[in-house]
């Protein structure tokens, strides 16, 4: 299945959008302030766990 050209443009823009990059940078700074001793690996593990539990909830959901 091919991706339409306009979809590729949107995906490329999302990665390079300075506003999104700035927002991500600010979020990371807030995390570091709030949890100064937490490593990036620990954050990634926590996020992976949250995503896995979200998938389980969606499987059990009636929707």
C-alpha positions as CSV (number, residue, x, y, z in Angstrom):
1,X,0.0,0.0,0.0
2,X,1.4,3.4,-1.0
3,X,1.3,6.5,1.1
4,X,-0.3,9.4,-0.7
5,X,2.1,12.3,-1.4
6,X,0.1,14.7,0.7
7,X,0.4,12.4,3.7
8,X,4.2,12.2,3.3
9,X,4.3,16.0,3.4
10,X,2.3,16.1,6.6
11,X,4.5,13.5,8.3
12,X,7.7,15.4,7.2
13,X,6.3,18.7,8.5
14,X,5.3,17.2,11.9
15,X,8.9,16.0,12.5
16,X,10.5,19.3,11.5
17,X,7.9,21.7,12.9
18,X,9.8,24.1,15.2
19,X,6.8,24.6,17.5
20,X,6.5,20.8,18.1
21,X,10.2,20.5,18.7
22,X,10.1,23.4,21.1
23,X,7.2,21.9,22.9
24,X,9.0,18.6,23.2
25,X,12.1,20.3,24.5
26,X,10.1,22.2,27.1
27,X,8.3,19.0,28.2
28,X,11.7,17.3,28.7
29,X,13.0,20.2,30.7
30,X,10.0,20.1,33.0
31,X,10.5,16.3,33.4
32,X,14.1,16.9,34.4
33,X,13.1,19.5,36.9
34,X,10.4,17.4,38.4
35,X,12.4,14.2,38.4
36,X,16.1,15.1,38.4
37,X,17.4,11.6,39.1
38,X,15.3,9.8,36.5
39,X,17.2,8.6,33.4
40,X,15.8,8.7,29.8
41,X,15.8,4.9,29.8
42,X,13.6,4.8,32.9
43,X,11.2,7.3,31.3
44,X,11.0,5.2,28.1
45,X,10.3,2.0,30.2
46,X,7.5,3.8,32.1
47,X,6.0,5.0,28.8
48,X,6.2,1.5,27.3
49,X,4.4,0.1,30.3
50,X,1.7,2.8,30.0
51,X,1.2,2.0,26.3
52,X,1.0,-1.7,26.9
53,X,-1.6,-1.2,29.6
54,X,-3.5,1.1,27.3
55,X,-3.6,-1.6,24.6
56,X,-4.9,-4.1,27.2
57,X,-7.7,-1.7,28.2
58,X,-8.7,-1.2,24.6
59,X,-9.0,-4.9,24.1
60,X,-11.3,-5.2,27.1
61,X,-13.3,-2.2,26.1
62,X,-16.7,-2.6,24.5
63,X,-16.0,0.1,21.9
